[in-house]
Amino acid sequence: MKNDQDMTLDYYNQQYEQFAGSTKDLEFSDIQDRFLQYLEPRTLILDFGCGAGRDSRYFLKKGYHVEAIDGSKEMCRIASETAGIPVRQMLFSELDEVERYDGIFACASILHVPSADLPDILTKMKRALKPQGIMYVSFKYGDFEGERNGRFFTDLNEDLFHNLLDEVGGLEILEERITGDARPGRQDEKWLNVILKKIN
């Protein structure tokens, strides 16, 4: 029986064309620019779970340096074509950098991590940030955890996310917003968007 991670990676390796088609050229500059406003120009961003490479491409066009990773082999291939940079196939749990990145952008990515594992993943992300580094994360809004349409999801609301931050420590909320889904016809689906700063 496949575990949650394998199930989700299988989904992206099999549905990569459909997923990339629905996300690669999606207008997402409001969120991207809100993240970038906290970073100095030409600094280094990690696109953490980069999907089809939309955000990496945007940050590169804005003059930032970008490293991108994804767990799905097929998404890495598409993201590399989209962004024009090598994309490393890597699991979230394999992040072991220390104070390397000025910003980490995790758009609709670590929501595939079971809630029990999220404190460890956020701690790894925090450790990989330089002092005062900036992090963006997003989750489907709610309190559901489990399989949905062939993938594993951990949904979070404000209270659940704040509890997670309390457990991790060392991260300050700069912005917290509830938004509709950016994809056409899915505006009723709500997302929790949070921009954080590393404070210790």
matplotlib code that plots the C-alpha trace (Angstrom):
import matplotlib.pyplot as plt

x = [0.0, 1.4, 2.0, 0.7, 3.8, 4.1, 0.4, 0.8, 4.0, 2.4, -0.4, 1.9, 4.0, 0.9, -1.1, 1.7, 0.4, -3.1, -1.7, 0.9, -1.7, -3.9, -1.2, 1.9, 0.5, -1.9, -1.8, -0.4, 1.5, -0.4, 0.9, 4.3, 4.8, 3.7, 6.4, 9.1, 8.4, 10.2, 13.3, 16.2, 16.7, 18.8, 18.8, 18.4, 15.0, 14.2, 11.0, 10.1, 7.9, 7.9, 5.3, 5.3, 7.8, 5.5, 6.9, 10.5, 10.1, 8.4, 11.2, 13.9, 12.3, 12.3, 16.0, 16.2, 18.4, 16.3, 16.9, 13.9, 13.0, 10.1, 9.5, 8.0, 10.4, 7.9, 7.2, 10.9, 11.3, 8.4, 9.5, 13.0, 11.6, 9.3, 11.8, 14.9, 17.0, 17.9, 15.3, 16.4, 14.2, 14.1, 11.7, 10.8, 12.3, 15.7, 16.2, 19.4, 20.7, 21.7, 21.2, 21.4, 18.3, 17.0, 13.5, 11.6, 8.4, 6.3, 3.1, 0.5, 3.4, 3.9, 0.1, 0.9, 2.8, 0.9, 0.3, 2.5, 5.5, 4.8, 6.8, 9.9, 9.5, 8.9, 12.0, 14.1, 12.8, 13.5, 17.0, 17.6, 16.8, 19.3, 18.7, 15.6, 14.8, 11.3, 9.0, 5.7, 3.4, -0.1, -2.7, -6.2, -8.4, -10.0, -9.2, -9.4, -6.5, -6.4, -6.7, -8.6, -8.7, -5.6, -3.4, -2.8, -3.7, -3.4, -5.8, -5.2, -7.1, -5.7, -5.9, -4.3, -1.5, -0.8, -0.5, 2.0, 4.0, 4.0, 5.5, 8.2, 9.0, 11.3, 8.9, 6.9, 3.8, 4.1, 0.9, -2.0, -4.7, -7.6, -8.0, -10.0, -8.5, -6.8, -7.9, -11.0, -14.2, -12.7, -12.9, -15.1, -12.2, -10.4, -6.7, -4.7, -1.7, 1.0, 4.2, 6.7, 10.0, 12.7, 13.4, 15.7]
y = [0.0, 3.4, 6.0, 9.5, 10.9, 8.3, 8.7, 12.4, 12.2, 9.5, 12.0, 14.7, 12.4, 11.1, 14.3, 16.7, 18.0, 18.8, 20.4, 22.4, 23.6, 24.9, 26.7, 27.5, 30.8, 31.7, 35.4, 35.4, 38.6, 40.0, 37.2, 37.1, 40.9, 40.9, 38.4, 40.3, 43.6, 42.2, 41.1, 43.2, 43.1, 40.3, 38.2, 34.4, 32.7, 29.0, 27.9, 25.1, 22.7, 24.7, 22.8, 23.9, 26.7, 29.7, 31.4, 30.7, 32.2, 35.4, 35.9, 35.4, 38.0, 40.4, 40.0, 37.6, 34.5, 31.4, 27.8, 25.5, 22.0, 19.6, 16.0, 15.0, 14.1, 15.2, 18.5, 19.2, 18.6, 21.0, 23.6, 23.6, 24.3, 27.0, 28.8, 28.1, 26.9, 23.4, 22.2, 19.7, 16.7, 16.6, 15.9, 18.6, 16.5, 16.5, 20.2, 20.6, 24.1, 26.5, 30.3, 30.1, 31.8, 35.3, 34.0, 30.7, 30.6, 27.5, 28.1, 25.2, 22.8, 21.9, 21.5, 17.9, 17.2, 15.4, 17.8, 15.7, 16.4, 20.1, 21.3, 19.5, 20.8, 24.4, 24.1, 23.0, 25.9, 28.4, 27.0, 27.4, 31.1, 33.8, 35.9, 38.1, 35.9, 35.8, 32.8, 32.5, 29.4, 28.7, 26.0, 25.3, 26.9, 24.6, 21.7, 18.7, 16.2, 13.2, 12.1, 14.3, 13.6, 11.3, 13.6, 14.0, 17.4, 19.1, 22.1, 24.8, 27.7, 30.6, 28.8, 25.6, 27.6, 29.7, 26.5, 25.2, 28.4, 28.2, 24.7, 25.8, 29.2, 31.8, 33.0, 36.2, 36.7, 39.7, 39.1, 36.6, 36.7, 34.5, 34.6, 32.8, 30.3, 32.1, 29.4, 30.3, 28.8, 28.0, 31.4, 29.9, 27.7, 29.6, 29.7, 30.7, 32.8, 33.7, 35.7, 35.1, 36.6, 34.6, 36.3, 33.8]
z = [0.0, -1.0, 1.7, 1.5, 0.0, -2.7, -3.6, -4.0, -6.1, -8.3, -8.9, -10.1, -12.2, -14.0, -14.1, -14.8, -18.2, -16.8, -13.6, -15.5, -18.0, -15.2, -13.2, -15.3, -16.8, -14.0, -13.0, -9.4, -9.2, -6.2, -4.0, -5.6, -5.3, -1.6, -0.9, -2.9, -1.2, 1.9, 0.0, -1.2, -5.0, -6.6, -3.5, -3.4, -3.3, -2.9, -4.7, -2.4, -4.2, -7.4, -9.4, -13.1, -12.4, -12.7, -9.6, -10.4, -13.8, -12.3, -9.7, -12.3, -14.6, -11.6, -11.3, -8.3, -8.1, -7.8, -6.8, -7.3, -6.0, -6.4, -5.4, -8.7, -11.5, -14.2, -12.5, -12.2, -16.0, -16.8, -14.3, -15.7, -19.2, -17.8, -15.8, -17.8, -14.8, -13.5, -11.0, -8.4, -7.5, -3.7, -1.0, 1.6, 4.3, 2.6, 3.0, 5.0, 4.1, 6.9, 6.5, 2.7, 1.4, 1.7, 0.9, 0.7, -1.4, -0.7, -2.7, -2.3, -1.7, 2.0, 2.3, 1.1, 4.3, 7.2, 10.1, 12.4, 10.1, 9.5, 12.5, 11.3, 7.8, 8.9, 11.2, 8.3, 6.2, 9.0, 9.4, 5.7, 5.8, 6.5, 9.7, 9.1, 6.0, 4.6, 4.0, 2.2, 2.7, 1.6, 2.6, 1.6, 4.2, 6.8, 9.1, 6.8, 6.7, 4.4, 0.8, -1.7, -5.4, -5.4, -3.3, 0.5, 2.0, 5.3, 5.4, 8.0, 9.4, 11.4, 14.8, 13.5, 11.8, 14.9, 16.9, 14.4, 14.7, 18.5, 18.2, 15.8, 17.2, 15.8, 13.0, 13.0, 10.9, 8.6, 6.6, 6.9, 4.3, 3.2, -0.6, -3.2, -5.6, -8.5, -11.1, -13.1, -11.8, -8.4, -6.6, -3.9, -2.7, 0.1, 0.8, 3.8, 2.7, 5.2, 4.9, 7.8, 9.0, 10.7, 14.0, 15.7]

ax = plt.figure().add_subplot(projection="3d")
ax.plot(x, y, z, "-o")
ax.set_aspect("equal")
plt.show()
